[in-house]
Amino acid sequence: MNDKDSNKETFEEFKKSFSYGSRNDLNFKFLAGLSDEEAARFLQELLWRLGHALNDGQWQRITDHVVDGQIQGYSSPPRYTYDHGPFVKPSKSLSEAKLTLVTSSGHFVEGDDPRPFGTENMSQEEAVRRINDFLKTEPTLSAIPKDTRAPELRVRHGGYDVRGPLADPNVAFPLERLRELELEGSFGELAEQSYSFVGACAQTRLLKHSGPQWVEMLKQRAVDIALLVPV
């Protein structure tokens, strides 16, 4: 093998380059979870659908294909498994319950930056670069008042592509939808504050320290139901 051959990129390296690599794109990091054959089929089909969309303008087929690829790429057994789930039967009927929103999406209110690692105004790009630091760190919970409007929300998270929630925060932090449901009488009351944190964090510390503290805080604030939205 000559030097030129040794510098060639393998298809395996190409796939992995989208997951915190040289071609980093968190929308497509699932490629690393596909076999070479599966990834090749995905890319071939993607180009095929792109060619058709250029002719007929039907772009939804491309979105559907990417979503199907993400489902396939993330279908492997989870790294963490638990013998119980987060659901507990509420002590009150939904019509009487005070509800809050808790997400792992990394949202916070403008002017109340959690300042990860003491960094002021950390960019999304830096958060992605420091994903391993986040995974070793206990999460910080950001409180978000119920009357916060979409333009006041900010989001930072090194574990997923935040372009979706930047365009519409409700895809990951559905506070507006909950305000609408409250007005419709779908539940008793929306709590004065909802909450968000970066889910890419030290899981043991979240389970044994942060999580129990947050539960006690919600109980003290007379919250009956926490709607959990993971990303």
Protein Blocks (a to p, Z undefined) as FASTA:
>chain_A
ZZklmmpccfklmmmmmnopaklcfklmmmmmpcfklmmmmmmmmmmmmmmmmmnopakl
mmmmmmmmmmmmmmpccfbdcfbdfbdcdfbdfklpccddddfeopacehiaghgghiah
iafklmmmmmmmmmmpccddddddfklcfklpccddfkbcfklmmmommlmmcmklmmmm
mmnopambdcfbdcdddfbdcfklmmmmmmmmmmmmmmmnopabdcdddZZ
